[in-house]
Amino acid sequence: MVFYSILCLRLVRTMKCLKCLNKCNGTKPRQLPDILSHLADYTICRACDDRLEKAREKYKKHSKYYKNIQESYRKKMKGPYIKRLMADNSILKPKDIPEQLVQAKKQELHMKRILKED
């Protein structure tokens, strides 16, 4: 009987949700690649999974709207577009980039567009 209870304790592990970090009971351990082995004790709880699903549905429903906004940012070379462009592939976040650097990048892109047209 003791062996059975130890076995059950090993199968039912307390895991943390990756999103909300609340504890939830995981029923079985997952096999993960070596690079993801540090996530073996994590899962996504039902509440967070529902929120993710709702966010996916909302994006699908309004994706044309979001794409139009991004296109207008690109055409008008607005600040958020430039900051995101500069922050991509770096450790910086868009909020870390100063406005003077954004203005310089905007001028550079404007010059490239002019040269591309000719």
N, C-alpha and C positions, 0 to 999 in steps of 0.2 A: 504494500500500500504506500509506503514511503517513497519507493522508487517511482510509482505512478504519479504522485503529487509533484515530485521534482521534475519529472518529464513534462507535466502540464505547465508548470511554472516556466519552463524553458520555451514552450511553444507560444504561450500568451505573454507577449512582452509589452511593456509600457513604452509607447513611442511618442515622440513630439511631432506636432504638426509643423511643417516648414513655413506656413504662412502666419499662423497666430501663436505658435509656440506653446499651445495648450497640450496637455497630456491626453492621449487617447490610446485605447488598447488595440494593438496590432495582433492579428491572429497567427500570422506565419511570417517568418523572416524571408526576405527577398534576396535573390541572388543578383548581385550587382557587379559590374566590372571593377577592377582594382582601383581605377581612378575615382570611382564614386563610392568606395567602401566606407568613407566617413559619413555617408548619408544612410547607412543601414538601419539606424535607430530612428529615422524620421519617416513620416508619411504625410498625407494631406487629409485632414478631417472632412467629414461630410459637409459641414457648414461652409468651409472654405472652398470645397469642390463645387458646391452650389453657387457660391459667389463668382467663381471662375467661369462656370458655365453661363451664368447670366451676363457676365461681362463679354464673353465671346458672342452671345446672341445679340447683345446691344451693338457691338462693333459691326457684326454682319449686317444688322438692320440699317445702321447709319454709315456704312463704310464709304458710300459715295460722297456723303457730306464731308467726312474726314479727308478723303482724297482731294476734294475740291479745295479745302482749306490749305492743305499742304502745297497744292499746286499754286495757289495764290501767294503763299509765302515765298515760294521759289521765284515766281515771276517778279514780285515786288521786292525781293531780297530783304525780307523783314528780319528783325533781330533774332527771334527764336530759331529760324531756319539757319542763319549764319552760325549761331552758337552751337546748334546741334551738329552742323557740318564740321566745325572745328573740334568739337568734343569727341566725335567718332574716332575710334581706334586710338584713344589715349586714355590716361587715367583721370583726366579732367571731367568735370560735370559742366553742363551749360551755364549754371549759375556762377561758376568760378571764373568765367572769362570776362575780363573788363570791357566796358563799352568802347574804349578807344581802340582796342584790338578788333572788335567787331566792325567798327567803322573802316579800319584799314583793310580788313578782309573783304568788306563790301565793295570798296574802291577797286581792289584787285580783281574781284569777280566781274565788276562792271567793265573794267578794261578788257578782260578776256572775252566778254560777250561782244564788245565793240570789234575787237580784232577778228573774232570768229565770223561776224557778219560780213566783213570785207573780203 
